[in-house]
Amino acid sequence: MTHIFKLPTTFAAAFAGLFLLAGCGGDKAGAEGRPSADAGTSAAAPATGDSAAEGGTAPAAGQNVMAKAPDQIRGIYLNAYAAGSPSRLPKLIQMADNTEINAFVIDWKDEKGIHYVGSEVELANKLAQPGELTLKNPKALLDSLHAHNIYTIARIVVFKDPVLSKAHPDWSVQKAGGSLWADKAGNTWVSPWDERVWDYNIAIAQEAVKAGFDMIQFDYVRFAEPYKSLPPQVHPRAKGDRTDAIAAFLNRAKQKLHPMGVPVTADVFGLTPNTPDDLDIGQQWETINATADATLPMVYPSHYFPTHLKGVPAPNKMPYETVHQSVGMAVLRNQRLQEAGVKPARVIPWLQAFSAPWVNKNYPYGPEQAAAQIRAVHDLGLEDWIFWHPGSKYEQVAAAFARTLAPKGKKYTPPPVVVNAVATMEKQGVLEARRKAADQARGRTTDAAAAAAAKSGREEPDAAPNAPEPGKGAPKEAIPAPANPGGSGGR
């Protein structure tokens, strides 16, 4: 499991460091007061999660697919090995039967390829690794989970796909000259601008729906970090800036999946709502929340530096404060999106069920830390959360789960630290991002200068002063990755 620590360049004044945990794969142990609206941001018509499709056309279904989801989503992540284990799976189902847990996120496809038997996607079958096909009878698995009233979510890793990249270098992130670009861990990535990659992953998602999954969750729906120490990324099929690529993919997915009756959701870094830009990876908060049906920020306290959140000097030891402040900015920014005429995504925070000894050696995560995170989410007025443990081990935090499912969200009034942080971000580009997000949600992705730069790896010639530029302004490493986190980390 690869842990990457980095510093952002575009938001240094507010956040001195940024901890992005880039690897959620690894071995078999693991998978990754409302202010008034600002003037002039309202679109001609609201851009909703059901009216945005590539090219500006609405999905055929024209329905509110999130209305079919439970009023409360309280979940846990199951890697493909746990979900396919005849000994482990029954224990996790029993946990759900006995607590408020009512949702499972299950690996359907990750950076190792698909995990299910019986795919009719020819390329997916060709690239499948026999030892990874742990879901032997997907329909029977889903039928069993539904019999226990468990809402099922298929996790699909999209652009971090070294298997697909090596099979199709022409679909991939390249270096100048055409050879494959690789990240610091040696992984090659496919390009978020390549529509063939979109269609491949959407076809796999469609098979998940046919098997019986209730929701599609796209992970690694982002660009690889463009470190200055690495060659510039070249994307032969670029059609806009990085945020355009992510919005266009999600729009295409909705166009194909909404008629099947399922929501399209996206995992994002926990710091995405805490920064004004796209973190150099295409994940700009307003863009994704104007486009996806739900977003899942990975707000694991162990991922934050002491400089990230004001008044939170020890994030891993302050799980309530970390989640409350970070997700609080997400809530406020979504409120302002709605006031600007854009229907925002439902926010479902990822929470931490693993200990982080590389941060605090003798500070295990147990029910107290889990309960603090849950309480923070409910104090924000949110009902949903999902816990992540790479080995799908939740016994150590299960005491934090209520015995029965019930609404718990409270009225949230953003405190000054959140209001002030969002005000600062609005001066750094979020106001314009809201305007652009409405267009992106409708499929209007036409930043020609950024596209031209990304096709060659050159700097964007006429970038806005605070805008990240392809091949430039990349984050710097802060400290080296831990030598051996022992498979206990996250994404």
PyMOL commands that set and color helices and strands:
alter all, ss='L'
color gray80, all
select helices_A, chain A and resi 54-56+65-68+80-83+88-98+122-127+130-132+138-147+162-167+169-171+195-211+242-260+272-274+285-291+301-303+315-317+319-339+367-379+398-400+416-441+448-456
alter helices_A, ss='H'
color red, helices_A
select strands_A, chain A and resi 4-7+18-20+74-78+103-110+113-114+151-157+215-219+264-269+294-298+346-347+350-352+385-388+476-477
alter strands_A, ss='S'
color yellow, strands_A
deselect
rebuild
show_as cartoon
